[in-house]
Amino acid sequence: MWGPRARRKGTDVTRVAWRRRCWLGGLWLALAVPVQAAEGPRVPAVFRAARTDGAVAVDGVLDEAAWAAAPVYSDFVQSFPEPGAAPGERTEVRILHDERNLYVGITAYDRQPALIRRSLGRRDAIPPSDRVTVMVDSLKDRATAYVFSINAGGTLEDARLTEDTTEAKDWDAVWEGEATVTQEGWTAELRVPLSVLRFPEAPLQAWGFHVRRQMARTHEQVDSTVIPREANALVSRFADFQGLEGVRHQRGLLLTPYVASRLTASRDAVLLGGASTLEPSADVGLDFQAALASDLSLTGTFNPDFGQVEADELLVNLGTSEVFFPEKRPFFLEGLELFQPVGAQAGRSAQTLFYSRRVGLDQPLLGAVKLVGTVSDGVQVGLLDAVSLGVPALGTAPGRGYRFQWARPLHFASQATLPRVVPPPMNSLAGVLRAEVAEGQQLGLMVTAATPLSSRCQGTPLPEDPPCVVRGGQAAAADFRLRTTDGVFALSGQVDASRVTGGGPEGVLLRDGTRLRAGDLGFGAYLRGGKLGGEPWRTTLTYEYESPTLDLNASGFQPLQNQQKVSAHVQYGRGSRWGIFPELWLGVRGQGGWSTDARGLPLSRGLDLTLEAVLPDFSTLNCEAGVETHRRDLREIPGRGLAYELPDFGYGTCALETDPLRPLAFTLEGYVDRTSRNGVSPGRVGKSASAGLSWRPMPRLQTDVAVSYEATQDGPRWTGETEDGQLLFAELVPRFLTLTLKQLVVVTPRLTLQARVQLLTGLGPYGPFYATRIPEDGTVRLRDLQPVTGVEDPSFHTAALNVNVVARWEYHVGSTLYFIYSRAQEEPLLEGADAARSSLPPHGLGLGPRSDTVLLKASYAW
């Protein structure tokens, strides 16, 4: 059922909060203006590798004879803060290879070695410090690359680059690196197995190669070829890499079995008796990776366990659309960038065909396989197939005994831990093909399918359980990406379609009143392009279209449908020094939206001013202010197909982040808005503020503390209907307070302890209340609302506590031991008039239900 009580943790707070976090929205199209020609690419230098037949010990000390004989590259140039200037310190790079590995030795000279910042961090999370990064374009496609980073403390991080500049930090590989501080600076030594790189079969390899060094105390960034910060290019500017002769991809099989043991102690709310249970369980599983060819790999997982994955942030959803959550499970992270839409911003798009969080959302993941690689020059393919399968308990009151389950043979748990009803088994399929048809021109195709493997749910439902609806769907898309050789001008887009399967004879009713039935087709498209690089002018234009019946959510992520939006963003500034500012951009943006049904209703118009600046002390400041008018929401009144008028509003917000390289760094953010008076709704002020602190008293410790307060509003909200069919609304100014503490202890780069505690408390008082008849023209206006009394009060109070402690020990390369403790706790239910009279702090959090879990997991790679 829809309504104000249909809330869940893990979603956005309000529509206003969502707007203030969107720093890169649409802007009004500016008048034609002259643009300055961007700097052309610098003539690339050449890296050369030497072959070695002797053993190379990866210890951070370049003392093998092979290193002394290797060619030296030292022609670095400054990219920030003075692009093109000579580096303040010398950097030397040497490269070796044998039949199985690529070795990179970097000597980072420093005349003040005592001031080298060598903070320690956990794997894939290098803290602000002195670091070097090696980037390898092994396919020489000038668009994709592998990224390997190490800091002076020996912490490792890896990533993938796609579309020339898009970084996917979620990619993980098995490789080694060590660092040592010396009297002359510090050295880094890396060993990258050739098996983790994709490259063509050829007697002489031709790759792209790039090295970057960052010095913490001076904020200086030097590169092996100059790449200004304002350039919309990276991989395409790599230097050539020569000297790799006679290397062949080593076909092999990497197996990583695991065993996990879990103990969960649960307690019901005290008012419900406070009954406690203790449930042990265990799992055995296997991950594998096979190199089928030099540039084609197959990975798989069977009965995976993701207990070590960090829990999602606690949030409360009072909006009318789903909120995006990033993927954190290791199997889905590797190669995920190939399945992302072209032009995706921060890893997400309004029309995403494959959203891996859907897989295993409603039931456990039994197994999955993934094929990723290159089948010919410039042609990349990806194929993923996963099966989710749940096991229901026997009867409505299952015992605590153990029973072997053929559907999940490697999961051992009591019957009491199984749900009464599970959806039918689901097969999730995603396939993608992308081809570089010419330099800077890419075409792609993608298909996805979520297919129920049964026509009905399994188990023994109770009378009060909601009906089980079996649904699936398919989607397909064609995309393209065009770029000039210097990356200054670019255009990308996608055209997609969806088809609904299942849903029962009545179909599924969406919030905007669209009813989806089996076989319904939907269509969508988006475009993004403009002058995205260079200076001083930049212009970005976007357009997106979603038909009323477009539904990508069976396998993908599509928060809204029945809308089209156009936006433009014009900026003037410098990515290099401008006066006292190392970087400064001023902008104006505008947007407009309409529904795509037969009504073509205007949904919004907006105009904003923006500022993005790097201050002289290397703090960053982002500010924006704007207005939004002509607002309508098709989803506020669920299932009715009515447009609901929202008040106009103006807002202002600023965020300041001090230099993260300082031992003590701060973040501050403030937001304020005011809605206009309209009908019975008075003009109100909404506000929010947040502050964060990051403290590194020593290289092995980091403490992060954050607090946020929100009291945002957006006019009267729908609360239900009366028996005679009137629509009910009420003013709502929810307040939320969130406290978060993170503590990191790094014993060694391979042994870390991380703790995270989050407390969320929220109060949502409704009132005064209004009512109105359903209008004949289909638009509910604020002036039509009339005061009403004697209706049900949906006010709420909520509080929750999450605790996660993870100890991680990589005792062998690719082999890890985890110890995890987690607690989830909520306060007892408090609604209605009692909630409206309550205050914001938690009430009886210790009396609510709670769950404590201890997990021990070990894996071994061989």
VENFENMO-V509921 format. One record per run of one state. SS is the DSSP state (helix for helix, strand for strand, loop for the rest). FROM is the first residue (numbers start at 1). LEN is the number of residues. If there is no record, write none. Layout:
# VENFENMO-V509921
ss;from;len
SS;FROM;LEN
SS;FROM;LEN
This chain:
# VENFENMO-V509921
ss;from;len
loop;1;8
strand;9;1
loop;10;5
helix;15;7
loop;22;24
strand;46;3
loop;49;1
strand;50;2
loop;52;13
helix;65;5
loop;70;3
strand;73;1
loop;74;3
strand;77;4
loop;81;10
strand;91;7
loop;98;3
strand;101;9
loop;110;3
helix;113;3
loop;116;15
strand;131;7
loop;138;7
strand;145;7
loop;152;4
strand;156;7
loop;163;3
strand;166;3
loop;169;7
strand;176;7
loop;183;2
strand;185;9
helix;194;3
loop;197;7
strand;204;1
loop;205;2
strand;207;9
loop;216;4
strand;220;4
loop;224;11
helix;235;3
loop;238;1
strand;239;4
loop;243;2
strand;245;1
loop;246;7
strand;253;15
loop;268;2
helix;270;3
loop;273;3
strand;276;18
loop;294;2
strand;296;7
loop;303;13
strand;316;1
loop;317;13
helix;330;4
loop;334;2
helix;336;4
loop;340;5
strand;345;1
loop;346;2
strand;348;1
loop;349;3
strand;352;1
loop;353;3
helix;356;3
loop;359;6
strand;365;12
loop;377;2
strand;379;10
loop;389;13
strand;402;1
loop;403;8
strand;411;4
helix;415;3
loop;418;3
strand;421;2
loop;423;3
strand;426;13
loop;439;2
strand;441;12
loop;453;5
strand;458;2
loop;460;11
strand;471;13
loop;484;5
strand;489;14
loop;503;5
strand;508;2
loop;510;5
strand;515;2
loop;517;4
strand;521;11
loop;532;4
strand;536;11
loop;547;10
strand;557;1
loop;558;5
strand;563;12
loop;575;3
strand;578;1
loop;579;2
strand;581;1
loop;582;1
strand;583;12
loop;595;7
strand;602;13
loop;615;5
strand;620;10
loop;630;2
strand;632;2
loop;634;9
strand;643;3
loop;646;3
strand;649;9
loop;658;6
strand;664;12
loop;676;2
strand;678;1
loop;679;2
strand;681;1
loop;682;3
strand;685;14
loop;699;2
strand;701;11
loop;712;5
strand;717;5
loop;722;5
strand;727;6
loop;733;2
strand;735;14
loop;749;2
strand;751;14
loop;765;1
strand;766;7
loop;773;6
strand;779;2
loop;781;1
helix;782;3
loop;785;1
strand;786;3
loop;789;7
strand;796;17
loop;813;2
strand;815;12
loop;827;3
strand;830;2
helix;832;5
loop;837;8
helix;845;3
loop;848;2
strand;850;12
loop;862;1
